[in-house]
Amino acid sequence: MTLSTIKTPTSEQLQEVAGELGMSFSEEDLAQHLAALLPSFEAYNKIDQLPDEKPAVSYPRTPGYRPAAEENPY
């Protein structure tokens, strides 16, 4: 089972959003828009599933400290 970061909207959801924006589409137009969006959704989900290739940390960061007035005259 693969998890999707982006869930594909239904035609009803697209119609609802279009209505909120003052637009109306036929079922055929909605199907075409959804077909045009699907490759982008699929590509994003594939990229999101790739492992993070983080380099090894050579010099870990320390939390730091607030310098005293003598160290930071400005």
Secondary structure, DSSP 4 states (H G I P E B T S, - for coil): ----SSPPPPHHHHHHHHHHTT----HHHHHHHHHHHHHHHHHHHHHHHSPP-PPP-SSPPP---PPPTTT---
